[in-house]
Amino acid sequence: MTRKGSIICVMLLVVLLLPWKAAVGQDAVSPAQWTQIIEQIGTQGNINWSAGYIEAVGIGAPPERFAGRPQARPMALRAAQVDAYRNLLEITKGVRVDSATTVNDFTVASDVINTQVDGVVKNAKVMKQEYLSDGTVEVTVRMSLTGTLAPIIMPRALDKKPETPPPAAVAPPPPPPTAPAAVPAAAAPPKPPAASVVYTGLVVDARGIQVRPAMSPRILDESGREVYGTMQVDREFAVQQGMTGYARDLTAAMTNPRVTNNPLTIKGIKAEGAGKTDIVISNKDADAIRTVAENLAFLKKCRVMVVLD
């Protein structure tokens, strides 16, 4: 091989290895995260709605007068932790509870809730500490949505009564026309009722309609009547596991243990509410859920998954 050909081969090899080198320098993304709904909050952190946690990042630097001294690193670490917990509190207060409410609305309304939220944030787990070459430190902290925040917020959310549209006025039917009495025909024997399908959970495909995740979303029919929400769930299940699971992939949602082995899959037709967290489904799909008594059991146990973009 000529010298020119060798140089070309080396350059091609470098080009091929650059993306791999860049990927190694970054945090690896697990295959499971590809199907998760992760809401990035600027550079401060994120809300992982699928895995059920809030994560925040803080950066700290030592005071200039301590640069190069033994105290520099511990002071930078402390500053990074303070910054991380401050960012975590800010993200937490912005979490959507329902289409019209955030966690901050509850903390403003109640000093007790505000104190409780501050407490769980301060007890968040430190996931990572990274010492950077410029002397700064980066700290990542994580807090569970269901294990710590839900027991504080969900009881209040469940006590809120959703606004439902008043029933439309129905005009009385006109009196039937009088007709000569006819000899009644022999009644046909009643047909046996068709066997109803019993489902073990509900999967709502809400892709393409700009639905946003929340702690307490609702599913409505086209008339605005609630099919699933705070009126249907058992408080214990809602607090322990959250009212709804979220996924980015339909297959992942249908095979999620939350909806077990035979979920009903339906399509959302539009997002509703100020925060776009409620999902409207067709009246036909709503009737399919309401007509089978067993379906109310899986709704009560919060066996609902929502697929988002």
Secondary structure, DSSP 4 states (H G I P E B T S, - for coil): --HHHHHHHHHHHHHHHHHHHHHHTSPPPPGGGGGS-EEEETTTEEEETTTTEEEEEEEE---GGGTTSTTHHHHHHHHHHHHHHHHHHHHHHT-EEETTEEHHHHHHH-HHHHHHHHHHHHTPEEEEEEE-TTS-EEEEEEEEIIIIIHHHHHHHHHHSPPP-PPPPP-PPPPPPPP----PPPPPPPPPPPPPPPPPSEEEEE-TTTT----SS--EE-TTS-EEESTTTS-HHHHHHH-S-EEES-HHHHHT-GGGTT-EEEEEEEEEESTTS-EEEE-HHHHHHHHT-HHHHHHHHTT-EEEE--
